[in-house]
Amino acid sequence: MRIDFLRHGEPTGGERYRGSGVDDPLSETGLEQMWQAVGGRAPTSVPWTRIISSPMRRCLDFAAPLSRTLNLPLTQVPDLREVGFGSWEGRTPEDLRRNSPEEFLAFFHDPMHARPRGAEPLDDFRRRVDGALDEMLRRHAGEHLLVVTHAGVIRAAICAALEVPTEAMYRIRIPYAGATRLRRDDRGMMLEFVNRRHPADSA
């Protein structure tokens, strides 16, 4: 079984914290990034058997037309939405560095405990992503899935596959429209690649 995780492209409004509370649509650049990641707007050959998506607009607005283009089933999974950033939702890194520098740096030194005010606890986030991953493995054994989702979800899935602590999540950089593959066989779960730009080329 293979699972290709594709992060959404660049949303409108540029770089800022968007968790589960701010859901800007994709910019034209972001939409093009995603089409390029799957081989263009008229891909002739893809390896996937189905598409699974976060219900958030910056994912679903690409996953839905892609499913129609490829004639593949599409499932929305609410637990694949991004981690909630609480009071940081909608703020830019530059704003936080300038106006809340101690809070900003504390988060990256201790992301488990130095959460933004009102943010989703990282343990809770990890549990829901693990649950979604387990359900995919159970329901779609032997398939090749494309999962359109968020950087935080992909980081959590990598941590699950490698059995590393949740606090290591933010040491993993996931760019817009970057693809990561997990593979499961009789040896268990393995990380096959991270941040590849064209996952459809690597069946």
C-alpha positions as CSV (number, residue, x, y, z in Angstrom):
1,M,0.0,0.0,0.0
2,R,1.2,3.5,-0.9
3,I,-0.1,6.8,0.4
4,D,1.0,10.0,-1.4
5,F,0.5,13.1,0.7
6,L,0.3,16.3,-1.3
7,R,0.3,19.6,0.5
8,H,-2.0,22.3,-0.8
9,G,-0.5,25.1,-2.9
10,E,0.0,28.8,-2.0
11,P,-3.2,30.3,-0.7
12,T,-4.3,33.9,-1.3
13,G,-2.8,36.3,1.2
14,G,0.7,35.0,1.1
15,E,2.5,33.3,4.0
16,R,0.7,33.4,7.3
17,Y,-0.6,30.9,9.9
18,R,-3.7,29.2,8.7
19,G,-4.8,26.4,10.9
20,S,-8.3,25.1,11.0
21,G,-9.8,28.6,11.6
22,V,-8.6,30.5,8.5
23,D,-9.2,28.9,5.2
24,D,-8.2,31.2,2.3
25,P,-8.7,29.8,-1.2
26,L,-5.8,28.9,-3.4
27,S,-4.1,31.7,-5.4
28,E,-3.7,31.2,-9.1
29,T,0.0,30.4,-8.4
30,G,-1.1,27.8,-5.7
31,L,-3.5,26.1,-8.0
32,E,-0.9,25.9,-10.8
33,Q,1.6,24.5,-8.3
34,M,-0.8,21.6,-7.5
35,W,-1.6,20.9,-11.1
36,Q,2.1,20.7,-12.0
37,A,2.6,18.4,-9.1
38,V,0.3,15.8,-10.6
39,G,1.6,16.2,-14.2
40,G,-0.4,19.1,-15.5
41,R,-4.0,19.8,-16.1
42,A,-4.5,16.9,-18.5
43,P,-2.4,14.1,-16.9
44,T,-2.4,11.0,-19.1
45,S,-1.3,8.4,-16.6
46,V,-1.4,8.5,-12.8
47,P,-0.9,5.7,-10.2
48,W,-3.7,6.5,-7.7
49,T,-6.8,4.5,-7.1
50,R,-8.6,7.2,-5.1
51,I,-8.3,10.7,-3.7
52,I,-8.8,11.6,-0.1
53,S,-8.9,15.3,1.0
54,S,-9.0,17.6,4.0
55,P,-12.4,19.4,3.8
56,M,-10.7,22.8,4.0
57,R,-11.0,24.9,0.9
58,R,-7.3,25.2,0.1
59,C,-7.3,21.4,-0.4
60,L,-10.7,20.5,-1.6
61,D,-10.8,23.2,-4.3
62,F,-8.1,21.2,-6.0
63,A,-9.0,17.7,-5.0
64,A,-12.5,17.9,-6.4
65,P,-11.7,19.0,-9.9
66,L,-8.7,16.5,-9.9
67,S,-11.1,13.7,-9.0
68,R,-13.4,14.6,-11.9
69,T,-10.5,14.9,-14.3
70,L,-9.1,11.5,-13.4
71,N,-12.5,9.9,-12.8
72,L,-11.4,8.8,-9.3
73,P,-13.5,8.6,-6.2
74,L,-13.1,11.4,-3.7
75,T,-13.5,11.2,0.1
76,Q,-13.4,14.1,2.5
77,V,-11.9,13.3,5.9
78,P,-12.5,16.0,8.6
79,D,-9.6,14.7,10.7
80,L,-7.1,15.6,8.0
81,R,-7.7,19.4,8.5
82,E,-4.8,21.5,9.7
83,V,-3.8,21.9,13.4
84,G,-5.6,24.8,15.0
85,F,-3.3,27.8,15.7
86,G,-5.6,29.7,18.0
87,S,-4.6,33.3,18.4
88,W,-2.0,33.0,15.6
89,E,-4.6,32.2,13.0
90,G,-4.2,34.8,10.1
91,R,-1.0,36.3,11.5
92,T,2.3,36.3,9.5
93,P,5.6,35.0,10.8
94,E,7.0,38.6,10.4
95,D,4.2,40.0,12.5
96,L,4.9,37.5,15.3
97,R,8.6,38.0,15.2
98,R,8.2,41.8,15.5
99,N,5.3,42.0,18.0
100,S,5.5,38.7,19.9
101,P,9.1,37.5,19.7
102,E,9.3,35.6,22.9
103,E,6.1,33.8,22.3
104,F,7.2,33.0,18.7
105,L,10.6,31.5,19.7
106,A,9.1,29.7,22.7
107,F,6.7,27.8,20.3
108,F,9.6,26.4,18.2
109,H,11.7,25.5,21.3
110,D,8.7,23.7,22.9
111,P,5.8,23.2,20.5
112,M,4.1,20.8,22.8
113,H,3.7,23.2,25.7
114,A,4.3,26.7,24.4
115,R,1.2,26.7,22.3
116,P,-0.5,29.9,21.0
117,R,-3.4,30.9,23.1
118,G,-6.5,28.8,22.1
119,A,-4.4,26.5,19.9
120,E,-5.3,22.9,19.5
121,P,-3.1,20.7,21.8
122,L,-0.5,19.0,19.8
123,D,-1.2,15.6,21.4
124,D,-4.9,15.9,20.4
125,F,-3.8,16.8,16.8
126,R,-1.5,13.8,16.6
127,R,-4.2,11.5,17.9
128,R,-6.7,12.6,15.2
129,V,-4.1,12.3,12.4
130,D,-3.0,8.9,13.7
131,G,-6.7,7.8,13.7
132,A,-7.2,9.0,10.2
133,L,-4.1,7.2,9.0
134,D,-5.1,4.0,10.7
135,E,-8.6,4.2,9.1
136,M,-7.0,4.7,5.7
137,L,-4.8,1.7,6.2
138,R,-7.7,-0.4,7.3
139,R,-10.2,0.6,4.6
140,H,-7.9,0.9,1.6
141,A,-5.3,-1.9,2.1
142,G,-3.5,-2.6,-1.1
143,E,-4.5,0.7,-2.8
144,H,-2.4,3.7,-3.9
145,L,-4.0,6.8,-2.3
146,L,-3.5,10.5,-3.0
147,V,-4.2,12.5,0.1
148,V,-4.5,16.3,-0.4
149,T,-3.9,17.9,3.0
150,H,-1.7,20.3,5.1
151,A,1.9,20.6,6.2
152,G,1.0,19.8,9.8
153,V,-0.8,16.6,8.8
154,I,2.1,15.5,6.6
155,R,4.5,16.1,9.4
156,A,2.4,14.1,11.9
157,A,2.2,11.2,9.4
158,I,6.0,11.2,9.0
159,C,6.4,11.1,12.7
160,A,4.0,8.2,12.9
161,A,5.8,6.2,10.2
162,L,9.2,6.8,11.8
163,E,8.0,6.4,15.3
164,V,9.6,9.7,16.4
165,P,8.2,12.1,19.1
166,T,5.5,14.6,18.1
167,E,7.7,17.5,19.2
168,A,10.0,16.8,16.2
169,M,7.2,17.8,13.8
170,Y,8.4,21.3,13.3
171,R,11.9,20.2,12.3
172,I,10.4,18.9,9.0
173,R,9.9,21.5,6.2
174,I,7.0,20.8,3.9
175,P,6.8,23.3,0.9
176,Y,3.6,24.2,-1.0
177,A,2.6,21.3,-3.4
178,G,5.4,19.1,-2.0
179,A,4.6,15.4,-2.0
180,T,5.6,12.8,0.5
181,R,5.1,9.0,0.2
182,L,4.5,6.4,2.9
183,R,4.6,2.7,1.9
184,R,3.4,-0.2,3.9
185,D,4.3,-3.8,3.2
186,D,5.0,-6.9,5.3
187,R,7.9,-5.1,7.0
188,G,5.6,-2.3,8.2
189,M,5.4,1.4,7.4
190,M,8.3,3.1,5.6
191,L,9.0,6.7,4.4
192,E,9.8,6.4,0.7
193,F,10.4,10.1,-0.1
194,V,9.7,13.6,1.2
195,N,8.9,16.8,-0.8
196,R,9.1,15.4,-4.2
197,R,7.5,17.8,-6.8
198,H,6.0,15.2,-9.2
199,P,4.8,12.1,-7.2
200,A,2.8,10.8,-10.3
201,D,6.2,10.1,-11.9
202,S,7.2,7.7,-9.2
203,A,4.6,4.9,-9.2
